[in-house]
Amino acid sequence: MTDKLPLTMLAQLDDVTVFQTAALQTADFEDTDFKNPGLEGADFKSTESETYNQKSQKMLQTEQASYGELNLGLHVADNPAQVLDNRMRLLAAINQQLATQQRASIKRLHWVNQVHGKQIHDVDVSPLSMRPVDADALVSQQAELGLAIMTADCVPIVLYQPASGQIAAIHAGWQGLACGIIKTTAERFESAGQIIAWIGVSISQAHYEVGSQVRDKLLAGCIESNSLSTEHLDNFAALFSIPANSTDGSDKIKLDLPKLAAYQLETLGIRVSNDSDIDCSYADPRYYSYRRQTHLQQPATGRMALIVVRSLAI
């Protein structure tokens, strides 16, 4: 944690550092189970401290917005001034962390208006604007900046190519995975040189129940975008879905979006470098979850970010 913000450094390699934000500080939680009766099957972290009780219950309260401590989304009906202040505090906290690693400060964080497509924003060739562009990935080869992708269940991914110094941040919901956002972004990198990926907090298969038509659309999209191997396409249902066993007799399934993202990356020859299991945004009240928001009938929830920065050693 840095400067009392829910910010974790996930990885550091060469000049690149990867950060994950959250809704609540990890230090407030311990490894005991907590069941919330409003979310059947969801296991939460708990502690007996008043801090935990207050903060976690606010995140899990029905019919109340759950903005937590560090909402970064300007599009979720939160106070815009507070969100902008959160982003400035985040930049300061990142620079504080970089300083402890003997790294130069970054000048800015770049954001986009995410639209579940495959538009790529190249920050190196685009002028700065007060209004973020519509895109679902950012790429850059510059130092002293950061690329941020916001999520509340979708799969965030960052890429780094050591040979070229290029970095990218990708927003991959099921629509993005279907239309080939990962492949489209990777095609912006130099042709020679290994690309390394990190996947951030996202919803797990256990809590991502959808109709079977979503799986069918995903499969069709992966075929059209040529984003999986023939073997993976032939075994798509078995690899990425399980029956939901719904009591209403529907054909609902549970999809594994992080696994699908990892397979798409591996199909491109990109090495996934996560050191530990990916946390579930739905099952852990430290994180924002749009699906949990809808199940709890909350009017809104915040957005967290996976961030990749390039910062030279000093």
N, C-alpha and C positions, 0 to 999 in steps of 0.2 A: 504494500500500500504506500501511497505517496501523498504527503501533505493532507492527510485525512480525507482524501478523495477515494472513491471506489475504483482504483486504477491499478492494474497488474501488468508487469512486464512479462510477456510470454516467451520472448526469445530475443537474442542479440547475435548477429553474425556480420562480421566485417563492419561496414558503416551503417548497417540497418538494424533497427530495433522495432519490435512488434509489441503493441499494447492492447489490452482488453479493458474496457470500462464495464461497470455494472450499475445496478440501481442502489445497492447497499454495500457497505464495506464488508469484506470477507471476515475481518477480525471480529465482527459481531456474532459469528456463527460457529458452532461446534458440530461434531460428527454424530449427533444423536438424532433419531428420527422424530419427525413431527407430522401428524396427519391433520389436514384441514378438511372438515366435513363437507365443505362446498366443492372440493375437487377430488372426487373418488379416484383412488389409485395413485395420487401424487404424493411422493415422499419429500418432506422438506427438512432442512437443517433447523436445529433448535438449540437454545441455551436458556438457562433460567434467568438471565439478566433482564432487567427492565428495558434496556436498550433494544434487545432482540424483540421482546413482546410488543413494544410500541411500533418499531419499524416494520417488522414482518406482518403484523396485523393490518397496518395501513396498506401494505402491498396486496394483501389478500382480502380486504374488506369488500363486500358486495356493494354494487351501485355507487362506488366512490372511485374517482380517478386515482391511479397509482403512479405518481411521478417520481417517487423515491428521492434520492439525494443528488442525482446527476442526470436528469433528463436532457438529452442533446437534440431532441426533435422539435423543430419549429412548427410542425404541421399537426400536432396532436392536442391543440386547444390549451396548451400550457401558456403561462405568462411569457411573452416573447423576450422581455427584458431579462427575466430570470434565466431563460435558455441561453441567451447570448452571454450572460455572465458565467453560466456553467461552462460554455465553450472557452471563454477566456481563462477561467480557472483551470480547465483541463490543459490548455496550452502551457500555462505556467507550471503546472504539476509535471508535465512531460519534460519540460526544460530543467526542472529541478532534478528529476530522475537522471536525465542525460548528463547533468553536471557531475553527479556522483560517479558516473561511468567515464569521466574525463572526455566527454563528447561536447561538441559545439551546440549551442541552442538552435532550434529551428525557428524560422520567422513566422510561419503561418501553418494552419491546418486547412486543407481543401475539402469542401463538402459538395455533394451534388443532390439534386432532387430526384430521388430514386423512383422509377416508374415500371419496374418489372419487365424490362426489355433487354436489348443487347447493345445499346448505344454506349460508346466509349468516349470519355472526356480526357483529352491529352492536355494536362495543365501547362506543359512547356510551350505550347503554341497558341494557347487561348488567353486573351486578355482577362484581367481580373474584372469581376462584375459584382454588383451588389446583390444580384439575383442568381442563385445557383442554377446551373444548366441541368436539363433533363438527361440523366444518364444512369447507368447501373454499374459502371466501373470507371476508375481513374487510373491513368498511367503517367509516369514521369521518369526522367533521368537526372533530375536536378538534386543537389544536396540542400540541406537546411530547410526542408519542408516535410509535411506529413500529409498522407492521404487517409481519409476517414470514410468508413462505410457504416451506416446505422442499421440496426436490426432489432427485432423483437420477436424472433422465432426463425426467420430466414437464415440461410447459411452465409456468413461472411468469410471471405477468403482474401489473403494477401499473398502476393508473389514477389520474388526477388531473383534476379539473375546476376550472380557475382561478376561474370565476365564483362557485362555491359554497364552494370550499376543500375539497371532499370528496376523500377518497383511498380506495383499495381495493387489496387484494392477493388474487390468484386462483391456485389450484392447478388446472391443466388437463391431466390425463392424457387418454387417448383416451376413457375413460368420461365424464369431465367435459365434454369437447368434444361428446360425443354427447348428453348430457342438457341442454346449454345453460347451463353454469355462467357463461360470459362474459355472455350476454344477461341472465340472472337477476341478476347483480351490477350490470350497467349500469342495470337498471331501478330500482335503489335511489338513483340519482343524480337531481338536479334535472332537470326536463324541458328547461329552457333552458340552453344553454352547452356549448361544445365540451369533449369529454373527450379526454384525451391518454393514450396507453398506452406502456409499455415492456415488452419481452419479455426474459426472462433466459435463462441458459444452459440448454440442453435437448438431447435427443438429436436428431441430424440424420437425414434420410431415408436416407443411406448406411448407417446402422447400425441402423435400426429395421425389421427384417424380421418380418412377422407373416403369419398365414393370411389369405386373402382374405375370410374371414367377418368379421374385425375391420373391414375396410373397409366391408363390407355393413352391419354394425351401426352404424358411424359415420354412414353415409349415411342410414339409417333414422332415427337419432336427430336428425340435422340437419334432416331433413324434419319430424319431429314437433315439434321445438323452434323451427322456423322461424328458424334461425340463419344461413342462407345465402340468397343470392339465387337465383332460379329458374335463371339462367344458370349459376351455380356448381354447383347441384345437378345440372343436366343434364350437366355435364362433370366430375362429381366424380372419377371414376376417373382421367381424364387429368390433372386438376389436382393431385391429392394422392397418387397412387400410381404406382409403376413396377414392372415385373416383377422379382422377385428372382433369376431364372435359377438356381434351386436345382438342384443336381446330382441330388437324389433324385426329381426329376420331380413334386414337389408344386406346388400353385398358390400358393405364397407370394409376397408382394409386399413392397415397402418403402414405408412411409407417411411423409408429411411433416407431422408434427404442428405444428411452429412455423408453417409456411405456412398450415395450416388455421386455427390460432388467429388469425393476422394477417387472413385473409379474413373470419372471423367478426367481428372487431373492425371492419374496414372496412365490413361490411354494416350495422353499427350506426351508422356515421358517426364512428367513433372513429379518431383519427389515431395510427398507430404511429410513435414518435419515436426509434427506435434510431439511433444515429449510425454504427454499424458492424455487420458481420455477427455473427450469434449464434453463440457458441462451441458446439461439440458436447461434451456431457458424457461420451459414450462414448469418443470418439477422443482426448481430452486428459486425461492422468493428473493434471492439476491439479484436476480435478473428480470428484465422486462419480457413479457410474453403477450403478444396480441391474442393468441388463442385462449390463454388464461383469462385475459380481460373479458373476452366474449362469454366464456363460461361463467364468470362471476358477475356478468352484466354490469361491468364497470363502463362508464362513459368514455374513458380514455386511459391509456398507459403511456409511459415514456419510451424512449429509444436509447439503447446503448451503442457503443461503437467499437469496431476493430480498426486499429490504426497502424500503419506502417510509416516509419520515418527514416530518412537518410540524414545522418549527422556525422560529420567528420571528426576524427580524434583530434584532441588539442594537447 
